[in-house]
Amino acid sequence: MHHNYDRAGFSLIEIMVVMVILGLLAGLLVPRIMDRPDEAKFTKAQMDIRTIESALRFYRLDNGRYPTTNQGLQALIQRPDSGPTPANWRTGGYLEASSLPRDPWGNDYIYRSPGADGRDYEVISLGADGQEGGTGHNREIRSWELQE
């Protein structure tokens, strides 16, 4: 009597081959993933800047102008008492948070109004190194360089 067993499952050799392939793939992928924390921080900084920009636009809609450099981003969460005082400052401010966000590297966002090249304003993160200049993740992230 001849039994024809259905092959359910995998042989040890097949499992070993799959493990070797997975090991090789992991060896290739892990170094790329290790580079990601800075990438994620960079993306977070860009999103923060976009959020701040939205708040600045609402501020301008209500008050007819952007906060001055001197008033700074603080004007988005606390009514400025230095001139020019905003006419229709929104109770509760323009950002969800009760304190200003810091960039993902723990530094304050820089705000200037007017900004570079005749722009109304600019919001800048200094990047991973916290200072002007640099390349890669150390470069600045500027509001006016972000793609809409």
RASULNOR-V228046 format. One record per backbone hydrogen bond with DSSP energy under -0.5 kcal/mol. NH is the residue of the N-H (numbers start at 0). CO is the residue of the C=O. E is the energy in kcal/mol with one decimal. If there is no record, write none. Layout:
# RASULNOR-V228046
nh:NH co:CO e:E
nh:NH co:CO e:E
This chain:
# RASULNOR-V228046
nh:2 co:0 e:-0.6
nh:4 co:2 e:-0.8
nh:7 co:5 e:-1.3
nh:14 co:10 e:-2.1
nh:15 co:11 e:-2.5
nh:16 co:12 e:-2.5
nh:17 co:13 e:-2.3
nh:18 co:14 e:-2.4
nh:19 co:15 e:-2.4
nh:20 co:16 e:-2.4
nh:21 co:17 e:-2.7
nh:22 co:18 e:-2.5
nh:23 co:19 e:-2.3
nh:24 co:20 e:-2.5
nh:25 co:21 e:-2.8
nh:26 co:22 e:-2.1
nh:27 co:23 e:-1.4
nh:28 co:24 e:-2.4
nh:29 co:25 e:-2.8
nh:30 co:26 e:-0.5
nh:31 co:27 e:-0.5
nh:32 co:28 e:-2.1
nh:33 co:29 e:-2.3
nh:34 co:30 e:-0.7
nh:34 co:31 e:-0.7
nh:35 co:32 e:-1.8
nh:38 co:34 e:-1.0
nh:39 co:35 e:-3.2
nh:40 co:36 e:-2.3
nh:41 co:37 e:-2.5
nh:42 co:38 e:-2.2
nh:43 co:39 e:-2.4
nh:44 co:40 e:-2.5
nh:45 co:41 e:-2.0
nh:46 co:42 e:-2.2
nh:47 co:43 e:-2.7
nh:48 co:44 e:-2.5
nh:49 co:45 e:-2.0
nh:50 co:46 e:-2.2
nh:51 co:47 e:-2.8
nh:52 co:48 e:-2.6
nh:53 co:49 e:-2.2
nh:54 co:50 e:-2.2
nh:55 co:51 e:-2.5
nh:56 co:52 e:-2.2
nh:57 co:53 e:-2.2
nh:58 co:54 e:-2.4
nh:59 co:55 e:-2.4
nh:60 co:56 e:-2.4
nh:61 co:57 e:-2.3
nh:62 co:58 e:-2.6
nh:63 co:59 e:-2.6
nh:68 co:112 e:-1.1
nh:71 co:67 e:-2.7
nh:74 co:71 e:-1.6
nh:75 co:72 e:-2.3
nh:76 co:73 e:-1.6
nh:77 co:73 e:-2.1
nh:88 co:85 e:-0.5
nh:92 co:89 e:-2.5
nh:93 co:75 e:-3.9
nh:94 co:75 e:-0.8
nh:102 co:106 e:-3.6
nh:105 co:102 e:-3.0
nh:108 co:100 e:-0.6
nh:109 co:123 e:-3.1
nh:111 co:121 e:-2.1
nh:114 co:118 e:-2.1
nh:117 co:114 e:-0.7
nh:118 co:115 e:-1.8
nh:121 co:111 e:-2.0
nh:123 co:109 e:-2.6
nh:124 co:140 e:-2.2
nh:127 co:136 e:-3.2
nh:129 co:126 e:-1.2
nh:130 co:125 e:-0.6
nh:137 co:134 e:-2.2
nh:138 co:135 e:-1.2
nh:140 co:124 e:-2.7
nh:141 co:139 e:-0.6
nh:142 co:122 e:-2.3
nh:144 co:141 e:-1.7
nh:145 co:141 e:-0.7
nh:145 co:142 e:-1.0
